Amino acid sequence: MQVLTRSNLNRYRLRLLAVALVAALGLVAAAVAMAGAKHSTSTASTATVSTRKISGLGVVLVNAKGRTLYVFMRDAQRRVTCTGSCAAFWPPLKWKTMSKPTAGGTAKRALLSSDKNPSGGRVVTYNRWPLYTYSGDSAAGQAKGQAKNLNGGKWYVISPKGVLIKHTASSGGGTTTTGGGGWG
């Protein structure tokens, strides 16, 4: 049997303090990670749907960060069908049920509503279409998901009037049109 001397007792207390400190730091790190993850989702206390002009598409709906919003044809203006791995690529625009989504730009408040998300919570809808962002858009003003046939259906941007824009964005970044220009 080991006799506790003052020296052994001090080492024991120091080890106990070190273990407690590491545990406390772990809890702080976990809390910061959870807060960061919560902040990085598209859930907000007030979901804002606004508008932005995108070359080749015209004025479309965007979220509060200016990211293009899309609709999924499989939703058929009825309900959220993009869940699981689909939602990893096409995150739905979520919002807390305590507040109402707000409209900015030329978006119409009367067309905003929500649908129950099978994965939990609510998803903002516009003209009854659940709204999603696309993970392939790396910055505001991009529409790389436009007219894509992914995850079992087509994806389109939507106008402030609530109408799907089904054509693809013109390639090239300029505003000058030469030749026929494709307007007809």
N, C-alpha and C positions, 0 to 999 in steps of 0.2 A: 504494500500500500504506500502510495506516495504522499509525503507530507507537504502540505501547502505552506511554503515559505512566502515571505513578503515578495521576493523576487519572482517566484512562480505565480503568485496572485496578480502581480502587475502585468506579467506576460499574458496571462489568461484574460484580464480586463482589456488589454490592448488588442488582442485577437478578436474578442467579442465586439469591441468598438469598430474594428476594421470590417468585420462581417456586417455589422449594422450599417456602416457607411456605404459599403458596396450595395447592399440591399436597397438603401434609400436612393442611391444614384440610379439603380436599375428602375425603380419606380418612377423617378423623375424622367428618365429617358423614355420609358413606356408612355407616360402621360404626354410628353412632347410629341412622340410619334403618333399617338392617337389624335392629338389636336391637329397635327399637320395633315393626317389622313382625312380628318373630318373637314378641314378647311379646303382640301384639294378636290373634294367631290363636288358635284354640281348641285348639291342640296343647299338651299338658301332659305333664310327666314322669309324673304320676299323674292320670288322669282321674277325677273324682269325680262320681257320679250321686247326687243327693239328692232330696228331695221338698219340696213346698210346696203349700199350699192356695190355690187360685185360685177366686175367686167365680164361681159358675155351672158350674164343672167339677169341683170337689172337689180331692182330693190328686193331684198329677201329678208327673212327674219333671222335675227341673231340673238345670242344671250347677252347678259350684262357685260361680258368680257369681249364682245364683238365677234364671238365664234359663231359660225354659220350653223343654223338649225335645219334639221332634215326630218322628213316623214318617211315611214316605212310602208310600202304598199300592202304588206300582209296585215297591217293594223286595220285597214279598210274603214277608217273613220269610226272605229268602234271601241277598240281596246288595245292595250299594250301587249304585243306578242314577242318583242325582242327582249329576252331575258338570258341569264347565264352567260355563256361565252359570247353570244351576240351582243349583249349589253357591255361587255368588256371593250369591244371595238366601237360600239355605238352607244355611249352613255346617255341615258334618258335625262331630260331636264327635270330634276326633282324639286319639290318644295314642301315645306312643312305645312300641315293643314291648318295651322293657326292663322295664317294670313292669306291674302288673295294675291294671285300673280298680277303684276303691273305691266302696262303697255307703255312703250317709249317710241319715239320716232313716229312713223305712220302706222304702227301696229294698232289694231283696234281692240280695245278692252272688251267689247261685247263678244269677240270671238275666242277669248281666253277662258279656259276652264281647267279641269283636271280629270285624270282617270286613275283608278287604283292600280298600283304596280304589283304584279304577282310576286316580285322579289321584296316587297315591303314598301310602305309609304305611298306617295302620290306622284304622278308625272303630269307636268303641265301639258295641256292640249291647246291647239289653235284650230278653230273650225272643226273641232272634234278629232283632229289628228294628233296623237301623242308626238312630242318633239324630242329629238335626239341631236347630240353633237357627234362628230366623227373623229376617231383617234388619229386618222391620217392627216387631219388639218393641224399643222404645227403652229399656226399663227392666226390672228384675227384677219378676216377678209378672204380667207382661202375657202374653196368649195371643192376639194378633191373627192368628196363622196358623191357629188352630183351624178345622177343617172347610173350609179354603180349597181350591179346585180350581185349582191353579197348577202350571206346569211339567210338565203331562201327567198329573196325578193329584191325588188328595185327600191332605190333610195332617191328622193328628190328634195330640192329646196322648195320653200313655200313663200308665196308673195304676201304682202300685208292684207290683201283682199281675201286671203284664205285659199287661193288657187295654187295648185301644184305647178311648178315650172319644170317641164319634162325635157326640154332641149339641153344639150350639153354646152358647157361654157366654151367660148371660142378660144382657140389656142393663141398664144402670143400675148404680150402685155400692152401693146400699143393701142391707141384710140383711133388711129388712122385706118381707113378701109380703102383698099384698092380693088379694082375690078368690080365684079357684081356685088361683093360684100355679103351675099347670102340673105339680104333683106327682101322679103317678098310676100 
